[in-house]
Amino acid sequence: MGREEYLQLSETEKFKFLNKEAVQGKNFNQILSDLSMTKEDLAREGFYYIGNKFVRKPPLKD
């Protein structure tokens, strides 16, 4: 999947896709390279790579 396809996904679909890639054995740098994105790009979307899986930043509570 390329960057443009990835950006068209919903937040939940993005999260599932990223973790599916990690489960298939791709490392963080390979996933970023495939998507032509940086660590900071994913962080802006609220996704972080911790312990061989992606996690979401929890939503802010009022």
Secondary structure, 3 states (H helix, E strand, C coil): CCHHHHHCCCHHHHHHHHHHHHHCCCCHHHHHHHHCCCHHHHHHCCEEEECCEEEECCCCCC
